[in-house]
Amino acid sequence: KESNEETEKLVDQELEQAKTLLGLTDVKGQGVSITVTDAVASSGSLVTEDLLVHNTDILSIVNELKNAGAEAIEVNGKRIVGTTAIECDGNVITVNGEKVSSPFTINAIGFPELLATLNRAGGYLSLLEDYNIKTEFKKSDKISIQKYTGIMNFRYARSVS
C-alpha cells in the first residue's frame, strides 16, 4: 500500500511539472517586464510602417528571451506556449488567435541578468529605438504569468510507443 501511495505521489509531481512546462499552470518568479509602444507620427518618419511594432518585432523579442533562458513568457497577458502563433492581422497582432495591440507588455520569468541581454547596446530593443519605437525594460522579483487557457490540438503528431 505504501508503495502505491509513493508511486501516486511521484506521478502527481511529474504531471504537475509537465503542466508547468506546457504553460498550463500560473507561475511567478523573478524576471523582466518589457513594454514596446508604437512611435508617434511626429517622430520624423513619413513611412507609417516604420512607426509600428510588427508581429516580427514581438516574435524577435520572444525568441531572444527564450534564447536567454526564459522559463515562461506572456505578451499582453497571452501565455506563450509551444503552439503559439504571433501573427499580423491588419493593424493589430494576434497571439494565440487573440488580438493584441500597442502598447505591448512582454513579461518573462527567468534569471534577470541573462534576460537583460535583450536590453544591451546593439540588441533588438535598441534597434527598435532607432525607429523611435518606445521601449521600457524593467527587472523584477515579482513577475506573475497566467496559464494558457486555449485548446491544444495535435492533428498530425502522434505518440510513438
Steps between C-alpha positions, in 0.01 A plus 500: 500500500780741588669432164177588315468827693862591422449417133182707488678794665788475249258486205314805635829691530603406146158599366520839674850557360383407149204739529737777608734432205204508261382833640184356655561642850528851639862583588687775678861587564780737414543625149442800276218712365536670162260754353519583129286783362436621145687821410306823460453651155713802588808281543641604161406202285233547238472125446221369723649149493811633679292636787328173593602203711459197274435134579857427390626744766303324773612161369864614502471621860333174609770295324780702662338444840478125432865496393592678824331225704150635568289228661163669440397789273180693434406779259218730617380226734510224235724210607757387246498121457643258245205545264481879527478699177582872499344631180423825322127576473474836328584775748511262798687186594347168603653283770342156533226624266407793727548863394749713693617852424753761606626550761632144522603376842722195494567328833758227537606288796863399521838621628470880455868557420484255209166633377650851513723415202198602291550856627869524404649749255444356154222273628154479349350764729765755398421419135133585563600824671688597182151514341372713792297208632486549875633216714507459876693224676468409869642221713265373769484244778121481462400392150171308479393320185160339455453154356414433137123466474464404134457156352801300385406277211749277328371401159818348362725401791452155650674341798750228419481201732 
